[in-house]
Amino acid sequence: MLHAKDFRNCARRSSGKRGELVLAIFLIIAVICIASCFTACFKSGESSTEQGSASGGTSGGNNSSKTPAPSAPVSIPTDKFTVVLREDSAKVTDSGRAYQKMDTLLISNYFSVTSAYNSGYTKLNVTISLEAKEIDSGYQYVFLYADKNCKSNTFFDKVLDEFYDPADPSLLYEYRFEHGGTGKANTSWAVHEFSTTIMMNRLKDDLYIRYGASGKNDDDWQNRNIKATFWVSK
């Protein structure tokens, strides 16, 4: 039979065990909270680092767009190119150079005139050769133009060693020759050739070649096998 004293002792022992259990549970909860806080702080630090890296990459991209890396220098061929512009025969009269056969030297197929000029190449050297024969006695002309614009039968002035005609500003050079040279028509084919240097800043893209004739009466002539050799220089 238990006495009151025994009940009190049992209560004390039971109360002590409950206190120990509560303390243990509290300690476990505290450890879990501390671990959770530590993990959250660690992840937050990683996130900040990643955002900082991303921000740095974006900033670098913006700087790159503002100051792009220098591009590779444009390669301009300095070799001599020879091109056959036309083989068939064409008749030339004194009706005006704008009304004659026109040949085109496609410089743009080889390099950009603008890029060449910006790279320091200031001169285009050109040699034109052709076969000619007279139908009538007279003078034969070859004109070099910067574009297709042409004023027929205008005069020109030679200023600072460059051909320039205010009424025909696209005219770059004029070459005159006399195939016969005897006052009589020379109806045999023969090769004629001339060379000139054109300043690059007067060019646009390609070179346009026109023809003309002059004389006392009829002065028609023919040409064929038109060839051009060209190269750039500084």
C-alpha atoms as a printed R data frame, in Angstrom:
    type eleno elety resid chain resno      x      y        z
1   ATOM     1    CA   MET     A     1  0.000  0.000    0.000
2   ATOM     2    CA   LEU     A     2  1.489  3.322   -1.150
3   ATOM     3    CA   HIS     A     3  1.656  6.223    1.175
4   ATOM     4    CA   ALA     A     4  1.394  9.928    0.303
5   ATOM     5    CA   LYS     A     5  5.154 10.261    0.510
6   ATOM     6    CA   ASP     A     6  5.591  7.650   -2.172
7   ATOM     7    CA   PHE     A     7  3.168  9.532   -4.470
8   ATOM     8    CA   ARG     A     8  5.130 12.705   -4.025
9   ATOM     9    CA   ASN     A     9  8.417 10.957   -4.937
10  ATOM    10    CA   CYS     A    10  6.863  9.423   -8.046
11  ATOM    11    CA   ALA     A    11  5.513 12.815   -9.094
12  ATOM    12    CA   ARG     A    12  8.922 14.380   -8.649
13  ATOM    13    CA   ARG     A    13 10.568 11.660  -10.777
14  ATOM    14    CA   SER     A    14  7.882 11.968  -13.458
15  ATOM    15    CA   SER     A    15  8.174 15.737  -13.520
16  ATOM    16    CA   GLY     A    16 11.989 15.494  -13.870
17  ATOM    17    CA   LYS     A    17 11.708 13.176  -16.845
18  ATOM    18    CA   ARG     A    18  9.206 15.474  -18.558
19  ATOM    19    CA   GLY     A    19 11.535 18.404  -18.013
20  ATOM    20    CA   GLU     A    20 14.433 16.510  -19.516
21  ATOM    21    CA   LEU     A    21 12.273 15.539  -22.514
22  ATOM    22    CA   VAL     A    22 11.119 19.125  -23.046
23  ATOM    23    CA   LEU     A    23 14.721 20.339  -22.814
24  ATOM    24    CA   ALA     A    24 15.836 17.737  -25.335
25  ATOM    25    CA   ILE     A    25 13.067 18.736  -27.740
26  ATOM    26    CA   PHE     A    26 13.976 22.400  -27.332
27  ATOM    27    CA   LEU     A    27 17.631 21.683  -28.060
28  ATOM    28    CA   ILE     A    28 16.705 19.700  -31.184
29  ATOM    29    CA   ILE     A    29 14.482 22.541  -32.434
30  ATOM    30    CA   ALA     A    30 17.247 25.055  -31.727
31  ATOM    31    CA   VAL     A    31 19.791 22.988  -33.689
32  ATOM    32    CA   ILE     A    32 17.370 22.682  -36.625
33  ATOM    33    CA   CYS     A    33 16.735 26.460  -36.621
34  ATOM    34    CA   ILE     A    34 20.447 27.250  -36.506
35  ATOM    35    CA   ALA     A    35 21.135 24.801  -39.358
36  ATOM    36    CA   SER     A    36 18.298 26.304  -41.428
37  ATOM    37    CA   CYS     A    37 19.609 29.834  -40.867
38  ATOM    38    CA   PHE     A    38 23.130 28.792  -41.832
39  ATOM    39    CA   THR     A    39 21.887 27.113  -45.044
40  ATOM    40    CA   ALA     A    40 19.800 30.155  -45.997
41  ATOM    41    CA   CYS     A    41 22.745 32.486  -45.449
42  ATOM    42    CA   PHE     A    42 25.020 30.266  -47.522
43  ATOM    43    CA   LYS     A    43 22.561 30.163  -50.453
44  ATOM    44    CA   SER     A    44 22.078 33.907  -50.244
45  ATOM    45    CA   GLY     A    45 25.826 34.399  -50.544
46  ATOM    46    CA   GLU     A    46 25.992 32.143  -53.604
47  ATOM    47    CA   SER     A    47 23.088 34.000  -55.223
48  ATOM    48    CA   SER     A    48 24.791 37.344  -54.632
49  ATOM    49    CA   THR     A    49 28.008 36.026  -56.166
50  ATOM    50    CA   GLU     A    50 26.184 34.754  -59.259
51  ATOM    51    CA   GLN     A    51 24.295 38.024  -59.676
52  ATOM    52    CA   GLY     A    52 27.532 39.939  -59.303
53  ATOM    53    CA   SER     A    53 29.121 37.803  -62.018
54  ATOM    54    CA   ALA     A    54 26.114 38.245  -64.291
55  ATOM    55    CA   SER     A    55 26.126 41.964  -63.686
56  ATOM    56    CA   GLY     A    56 29.811 42.122  -64.448
57  ATOM    57    CA   GLY     A    57 29.251 40.172  -67.674
58  ATOM    58    CA   THR     A    58 26.462 42.503  -68.757
59  ATOM    59    CA   SER     A    59 28.537 45.549  -67.979
60  ATOM    60    CA   GLY     A    60 31.395 44.097  -69.949
61  ATOM    61    CA   GLY     A    61 29.006 43.480  -72.845
62  ATOM    62    CA   ASN     A    62 27.848 47.082  -72.757
63  ATOM    63    CA   ASN     A    63 31.416 48.325  -72.720
64  ATOM    64    CA   SER     A    64 32.183 46.024  -75.619
65  ATOM    65    CA   SER     A    65 29.304 47.420  -77.656
66  ATOM    66    CA   LYS     A    66 30.464 50.959  -77.029
67  ATOM    67    CA   THR     A    67 34.100 50.280  -77.851
68  ATOM    68    CA   PRO     A    68 34.177 47.327  -80.269
69  ATOM    69    CA   ALA     A    69 37.426 45.557  -80.948
70  ATOM    70    CA   PRO     A    70 39.186 46.950  -84.014
71  ATOM    71    CA   SER     A    71 38.326 45.036  -87.158
72  ATOM    72    CA   ALA     A    72 40.984 43.450  -89.320
73  ATOM    73    CA   PRO     A    73 42.451 45.834  -91.923
74  ATOM    74    CA   VAL     A    74 40.889 45.622  -95.371
75  ATOM    75    CA   SER     A    75 43.088 43.724  -97.793
76  ATOM    76    CA   ILE     A    76 43.512 45.659 -101.041
77  ATOM    77    CA   PRO     A    77 45.064 43.711 -103.930
78  ATOM    78    CA   THR     A    78 48.029 45.564 -105.408
79  ATOM    79    CA   ASP     A    79 48.578 43.152 -108.296
80  ATOM    80    CA   LYS     A    80 48.164 44.217 -111.894
81  ATOM    81    CA   PHE     A    81 44.895 43.011 -113.368
82  ATOM    82    CA   THR     A    82 44.354 42.671 -117.119
83  ATOM    83    CA   VAL     A    83 40.796 42.455 -118.397
84  ATOM    84    CA   VAL     A    84 39.382 42.014 -121.892
85  ATOM    85    CA   LEU     A    85 36.504 44.473 -122.045
86  ATOM    86    CA   ARG     A    86 35.299 43.752 -125.560
87  ATOM    87    CA   GLU     A    87 36.421 41.700 -128.544
88  ATOM    88    CA   ASP     A    88 33.883 42.554 -131.232
89  ATOM    89    CA   SER     A    89 34.171 45.575 -133.498
90  ATOM    90    CA   ALA     A    90 32.268 48.837 -132.971
91  ATOM    91    CA   LYS     A    91 31.952 51.830 -135.259
92  ATOM    92    CA   VAL     A    92 32.688 55.345 -133.948
93  ATOM    93    CA   THR     A    93 31.370 58.545 -135.561
94  ATOM    94    CA   ASP     A    94 31.582 62.258 -134.767
95  ATOM    95    CA   SER     A    95 27.935 62.404 -133.641
96  ATOM    96    CA   GLY     A    96 29.071 62.688 -130.010
97  ATOM    97    CA   ARG     A    97 30.773 60.456 -127.472
98  ATOM    98    CA   ALA     A    98 27.495 59.932 -125.602
99  ATOM    99    CA   TYR     A    99 26.061 58.176 -128.659
100 ATOM   100    CA   GLN     A   100 28.903 55.700 -129.222
101 ATOM   101    CA   LYS     A   101 29.585 52.259 -127.824
102 ATOM   102    CA   MET     A   102 30.554 52.424 -124.122
103 ATOM   103    CA   ASP     A   103 32.762 49.881 -122.352
104 ATOM   104    CA   THR     A   104 32.980 49.421 -118.585
105 ATOM   105    CA   LEU     A   105 35.968 48.425 -116.490
106 ATOM   106    CA   LEU     A   106 34.371 46.787 -113.440
107 ATOM   107    CA   ILE     A   107 36.898 47.750 -110.767
108 ATOM   108    CA   SER     A   108 34.311 46.862 -108.125
109 ATOM   109    CA   ASN     A   109 34.730 43.184 -109.058
110 ATOM   110    CA   TYR     A   110 38.257 43.355 -107.658
111 ATOM   111    CA   PHE     A   111 38.146 45.819 -104.779
112 ATOM   112    CA   SER     A   112 36.194 48.732 -103.358
113 ATOM   113    CA   VAL     A   113 37.428 52.135 -104.505
114 ATOM   114    CA   THR     A   114 36.338 53.658 -101.189
115 ATOM   115    CA   SER     A   115 38.139 50.996  -99.138
116 ATOM   116    CA   ALA     A   116 41.282 51.370 -101.238
117 ATOM   117    CA   TYR     A   117 41.275 55.132 -100.792
118 ATOM   118    CA   ASN     A   118 40.661 54.837  -97.040
119 ATOM   119    CA   SER     A   119 43.582 52.386  -96.856
120 ATOM   120    CA   GLY     A   120 45.944 54.983  -98.302
121 ATOM   121    CA   TYR     A   121 45.897 54.012 -101.981
122 ATOM   122    CA   THR     A   122 45.438 57.357 -103.711
123 ATOM   123    CA   LYS     A   123 46.135 56.419 -107.329
124 ATOM   124    CA   LEU     A   124 44.629 54.142 -109.927
125 ATOM   125    CA   ASN     A   125 47.055 53.328 -112.726
126 ATOM   126    CA   VAL     A   126 45.416 52.338 -115.987
127 ATOM   127    CA   THR     A   127 46.689 51.145 -119.370
128 ATOM   128    CA   ILE     A   128 44.176 50.860 -122.201
129 ATOM   129    CA   SER     A   129 44.989 49.049 -125.429
130 ATOM   130    CA   LEU     A   130 42.796 48.583 -128.484
131 ATOM   131    CA   GLU     A   131 42.909 47.733 -132.147
132 ATOM   132    CA   ALA     A   132 41.747 50.482 -134.482
133 ATOM   133    CA   LYS     A   133 41.314 51.141 -138.168
134 ATOM   134    CA   GLU     A   134 39.968 54.132 -140.070
135 ATOM   135    CA   ILE     A   135 36.942 54.204 -142.314
136 ATOM   136    CA   ASP     A   136 37.597 57.876 -143.020
137 ATOM   137    CA   SER     A   137 40.651 60.006 -142.305
138 ATOM   138    CA   GLY     A   138 40.497 61.891 -139.033
139 ATOM   139    CA   TYR     A   139 41.337 61.858 -135.327
140 ATOM   140    CA   GLN     A   140 40.336 59.120 -132.912
141 ATOM   141    CA   TYR     A   141 39.487 59.662 -129.218
142 ATOM   142    CA   VAL     A   142 39.200 57.556 -126.070
143 ATOM   143    CA   PHE     A   143 37.568 59.085 -122.984
144 ATOM   144    CA   LEU     A   144 37.675 57.797 -119.399
145 ATOM   145    CA   TYR     A   145 34.697 58.659 -117.181
146 ATOM   146    CA   ALA     A   146 33.920 58.261 -113.494
147 ATOM   147    CA   ASP     A   147 30.291 57.336 -114.187
148 ATOM   148    CA   LYS     A   148 27.773 56.978 -116.986
149 ATOM   149    CA   ASN     A   149 27.005 60.694 -117.118
150 ATOM   150    CA   CYS     A   150 28.374 62.249 -120.274
151 ATOM   151    CA   LYS     A   151 28.037 65.588 -122.043
152 ATOM   152    CA   SER     A   152 28.443 65.116 -125.767
153 ATOM   153    CA   ASN     A   153 31.289 66.875 -127.573
154 ATOM   154    CA   THR     A   154 32.319 69.237 -124.796
155 ATOM   155    CA   PHE     A   155 35.716 70.868 -124.483
156 ATOM   156    CA   PHE     A   156 37.977 70.278 -121.545
157 ATOM   157    CA   ASP     A   157 40.624 72.112 -119.585
158 ATOM   158    CA   LYS     A   158 43.777 70.631 -118.122
159 ATOM   159    CA   VAL     A   159 44.073 71.874 -114.536
160 ATOM   160    CA   LEU     A   160 46.817 70.741 -112.133
161 ATOM   161    CA   ASP     A   161 47.731 67.861 -114.470
162 ATOM   162    CA   GLU     A   162 44.189 66.517 -114.294
163 ATOM   163    CA   PHE     A   163 41.557 66.710 -116.992
164 ATOM   164    CA   TYR     A   164 38.522 68.596 -115.832
165 ATOM   165    CA   ASP     A   165 35.654 70.095 -117.754
166 ATOM   166    CA   PRO     A   166 33.115 72.145 -115.730
167 ATOM   167    CA   ALA     A   167 30.451 71.192 -118.262
168 ATOM   168    CA   ASP     A   168 31.400 67.509 -118.070
169 ATOM   169    CA   PRO     A   169 32.640 66.865 -114.490
170 ATOM   170    CA   SER     A   170 32.668 63.073 -114.819
171 ATOM   171    CA   LEU     A   171 35.378 63.222 -117.503
172 ATOM   172    CA   LEU     A   172 38.678 61.920 -116.091
173 ATOM   173    CA   TYR     A   173 40.989 61.625 -119.085
174 ATOM   174    CA   GLU     A   174 41.071 62.031 -122.867
175 ATOM   175    CA   TYR     A   175 43.432 60.323 -125.286
176 ATOM   176    CA   ARG     A   176 43.638 61.438 -128.926
177 ATOM   177    CA   PHE     A   177 45.522 59.690 -131.692
178 ATOM   178    CA   GLU     A   178 45.624 59.629 -135.502
179 ATOM   179    CA   HIS     A   179 45.621 56.113 -136.851
180 ATOM   180    CA   GLY     A   180 46.563 57.004 -140.416
181 ATOM   181    CA   GLY     A   181 48.774 60.038 -139.917
182 ATOM   182    CA   THR     A   182 49.016 60.686 -143.661
183 ATOM   183    CA   GLY     A   183 45.785 62.532 -144.346
184 ATOM   184    CA   LYS     A   184 44.368 59.410 -145.918
185 ATOM   185    CA   ALA     A   185 42.270 56.712 -144.292
186 ATOM   186    CA   ASN     A   186 44.287 53.771 -143.025
187 ATOM   187    CA   THR     A   187 41.928 50.804 -143.220
188 ATOM   188    CA   SER     A   188 44.344 48.301 -141.654
189 ATOM   189    CA   TRP     A   189 44.011 47.189 -138.068
190 ATOM   190    CA   ALA     A   190 46.748 48.281 -135.643
191 ATOM   191    CA   VAL     A   191 47.173 48.331 -131.864
192 ATOM   192    CA   HIS     A   192 47.120 51.633 -129.948
193 ATOM   193    CA   GLU     A   193 47.895 51.924 -126.254
194 ATOM   194    CA   PHE     A   194 48.042 54.646 -123.627
195 ATOM   195    CA   SER     A   195 48.566 54.842 -119.876
196 ATOM   196    CA   THR     A   196 47.433 57.313 -117.250
197 ATOM   197    CA   THR     A   197 47.112 57.722 -113.505
198 ATOM   198    CA   ILE     A   198 43.790 58.764 -111.980
199 ATOM   199    CA   MET     A   199 43.394 60.039 -108.433
200 ATOM   200    CA   MET     A   200 41.211 57.661 -106.459
201 ATOM   201    CA   ASN     A   201 39.139 60.440 -104.908
202 ATOM   202    CA   ARG     A   202 37.763 61.219 -108.361
203 ATOM   203    CA   LEU     A   203 36.460 57.702 -108.850
204 ATOM   204    CA   LYS     A   204 33.116 56.353 -107.666
205 ATOM   205    CA   ASP     A   205 33.186 52.626 -108.314
206 ATOM   206    CA   ASP     A   206 34.005 51.610 -111.894
207 ATOM   207    CA   LEU     A   207 35.643 53.179 -114.947
208 ATOM   208    CA   TYR     A   208 33.603 53.976 -118.046
209 ATOM   209    CA   ILE     A   209 35.233 54.174 -121.484
210 ATOM   210    CA   ARG     A   210 33.765 56.174 -124.344
211 ATOM   211    CA   TYR     A   211 34.945 56.983 -127.855
212 ATOM   212    CA   GLY     A   212 34.824 59.932 -130.255
213 ATOM   213    CA   ALA     A   213 35.977 61.173 -133.637
214 ATOM   214    CA   SER     A   214 36.769 64.486 -135.328
215 ATOM   215    CA   GLY     A   215 37.970 65.708 -138.695
216 ATOM   216    CA   LYS     A   216 37.161 67.953 -141.623
217 ATOM   217    CA   ASN     A   217 34.556 65.746 -143.214
218 ATOM   218    CA   ASP     A   218 33.553 62.202 -142.395
219 ATOM   219    CA   ASP     A   219 35.927 60.737 -139.805
220 ATOM   220    CA   ASP     A   220 34.433 57.395 -138.858
221 ATOM   221    CA   TRP     A   221 36.618 54.628 -137.470
222 ATOM   222    CA   GLN     A   222 36.336 51.226 -135.818
223 ATOM   223    CA   ASN     A   223 37.823 49.628 -132.723
224 ATOM   224    CA   ARG     A   224 37.946 46.132 -131.232
225 ATOM   225    CA   ASN     A   225 39.801 43.968 -128.677
226 ATOM   226    CA   ILE     A   226 39.609 46.556 -125.917
227 ATOM   227    CA   LYS     A   227 41.835 45.601 -122.969
228 ATOM   228    CA   ALA     A   228 42.564 47.284 -119.655
229 ATOM   229    CA   THR     A   229 45.402 46.731 -117.206
230 ATOM   230    CA   PHE     A   230 45.013 48.447 -113.837
231 ATOM   231    CA   TRP     A   231 46.520 48.520 -110.357
232 ATOM   232    CA   VAL     A   232 46.514 50.764 -107.309
233 ATOM   233    CA   SER     A   233 49.399 52.630 -105.691
234 ATOM   234    CA   LYS     A   234 50.026 55.100 -102.887
